[in-house]
């Protein structure tokens, strides 16, 4: 079992409307990973906690950023946290160390918790973890009313992608 510290990454949310998509990026992530590369799908083989600074967002321009910060009330809810519950499927390429996985976890934000199923890919070795995951999220389950931009209502379900980089603690 190895302990890693999240050193970088980002969360990208794509919200759709009838005319165009709005893409918002959160680039401040932190957290910890404890994993055995050879036992990821075993009970206790992986533990992950990742926190996202929700106040540090970029939606493309100042006005969108300002509106989203207000609509999401990030001043009152500055951090979202994901905790891995379990990895349920892992396919690993022994030659490259790359893996594909399906995992379950809990997203906590705005005083609510939502169970998520994510699919992802990545690499893990005795020095680094690089992982990418994707999932759909109904924002209303977190108490968020989908924002409106001018006359356009954004869809309730958004597409989320996450990238995480971590380094083994010495």
C-alpha positions in Angstrom: 0.0 0.0 0.0 1.4 3.4 -1.0 0.4 6.9 0.0 0.1 9.7 -2.6 -0.6 13.4 -2.4 -2.7 15.0 -5.1 -0.4 17.6 -6.7 -2.5 18.8 -9.6 -5.5 18.2 -11.8 -8.8 19.8 -12.8 -12.5 19.3 -13.0 -14.3 20.3 -16.2 -18.1 20.6 -16.3 -19.9 20.9 -19.7 -23.4 22.2 -19.3 -25.6 22.3 -22.4 -28.4 24.6 -23.5 -30.4 24.8 -26.7 -27.9 27.1 -28.4 -24.4 26.3 -27.0 -22.5 24.5 -24.3 -20.9 26.3 -21.3 -17.6 24.8 -20.2 -16.4 25.6 -16.7 -13.0 24.5 -15.3 -12.0 24.2 -11.7 -8.2 23.9 -11.5 -7.5 23.8 -7.7 -7.7 20.2 -6.5 -6.1 18.6 -3.5 -6.3 15.3 -1.7 -4.9 12.0 -0.8 -4.7 8.6 -2.4 -3.8 5.4 -0.7 -3.6 2.5 -3.1 -2.0 -0.9 -3.8 -1.5 -0.9 -7.6 -1.9 -4.7 -7.7 -5.1 -4.8 -5.6 -7.1 -1.7 -6.7 -10.4 -3.7 -6.9 -9.9 -5.6 -3.6 -11.6 -4.3 -0.5 -9.3 -1.7 1.0 -7.1 -1.8 -2.1 -7.8 1.9 -2.8 -8.9 5.0 -0.8 -9.2 8.4 -2.4 -10.3 11.7 -1.1 -10.2 14.7 -3.5 -11.3 18.3 -2.6 -12.1 20.9 -5.2 -11.8 24.6 -4.5 -15.2 25.7 -6.0 -14.3 29.4 -5.7 -11.6 29.2 -8.3 -13.6 28.6 -11.5 -13.2 29.7 -15.1 -16.2 29.7 -17.4 -14.5 31.7 -20.2 -15.0 35.3 -19.3 -15.5 37.6 -16.4 -19.3 37.9 -16.7 -19.9 34.2 -16.8 -17.5 33.6 -13.9 -19.3 36.2 -11.8 -22.7 34.8 -12.6 -21.8 31.2 -11.9 -20.1 32.1 -8.6 -23.3 33.8 -7.6 -25.6 31.1 -8.9 -23.6 28.3 -7.3 -23.1 30.4 -4.1 -19.5 29.3 -3.9 -18.8 31.9 -1.2 -21.1 29.9 1.2 -20.0 26.5 -0.3 -16.3 26.8 -1.2 -15.3 23.2 -1.3 -16.7 20.0 -2.9 -15.3 16.6 -1.8 -15.3 13.2 -3.5 -14.6 10.1 -1.4 -14.1 6.8 -3.1 -16.2 4.0 -1.7 -14.9 1.1 -3.9 -13.5 0.2 -7.2 -15.7 -2.4 -8.8 -13.9 -3.3 -12.0 -10.3 -3.0 -13.0 -8.7 -4.0 -16.3 -5.0 -3.5 -16.3 -2.3 -3.6 -19.0 0.6 -5.3 -17.2 3.1 -4.0 -19.8 2.3 -0.3 -19.5 0.7 -0.2 -16.0 -2.3 1.6 -17.5 -5.7 0.7 -16.1 -9.4 1.2 -16.9 -11.8 1.1 -13.9 -15.3 1.7 -12.8 -15.7 3.0 -9.3 -18.3 4.2 -6.8 -18.0 7.1 -4.4 -19.7 10.0 -2.8 -19.7 13.7 -3.8 -20.4 16.1 -0.9 -21.2 19.7 -1.6 -23.6 22.3 -0.4 -24.6 20.2 2.6 -25.7 17.3 0.4 -24.2 14.0 -0.6 -24.7 12.2 -4.0 -23.5 8.7 -4.8 -21.7 8.6 -8.1 -20.5 5.9 -10.5 -17.5 7.0 -12.4 -15.5 5.4 -15.2 -11.9 6.1 -15.6 -8.4 5.4 -16.9 -5.0 6.0 -15.6 -1.6 4.8 -14.6 -0.2 4.0 -11.1 3.2 3.0 -10.0 5.4 3.4 -7.0 6.0 7.1 -7.7 2.9 8.6 -9.4 -0.8 8.3 -10.0 -2.3 9.9 -13.1 -6.0 9.3 -13.5 -9.0 10.6 -15.6 -12.6 10.0 -14.8 -16.0 10.9 -16.3 -19.5 10.9 -15.1 -22.9 12.6 -15.6 -24.3 14.7 -12.7 -27.8 16.0 -12.1 -27.0 19.3 -10.4 -30.4 19.5 -8.8 -29.4 16.6 -6.5 -26.9 19.0 -5.0 -29.4 21.8 -4.5 -28.3 23.7 -7.6 -30.9 25.4 -9.8 -29.4 25.2 -13.3 -28.2 28.7 -14.3 -29.7 30.8 -17.0 -27.6 32.8 -19.4 -29.6 35.5 -21.0 -32.7 33.7 -22.3 -31.0 30.2 -22.3 -31.7 27.7 -19.6 -28.9 25.3 -18.9 -29.7 21.5 -18.7 -30.0 19.9 -15.2 -27.6 17.1 -16.2 -24.0 18.1 -16.8 -21.0 16.1 -18.1 -18.1 16.1 -15.7 -14.5 15.0 -16.4 -11.8 14.9 -13.8 -8.0 14.7 -14.1 -5.8 14.0 -11.1 -2.1 13.8 -10.7 -0.5 12.6 -7.5 3.0 11.9 -6.2 4.0 9.3 -3.7 4.7 10.7 -0.2 8.2 10.1 1.0 
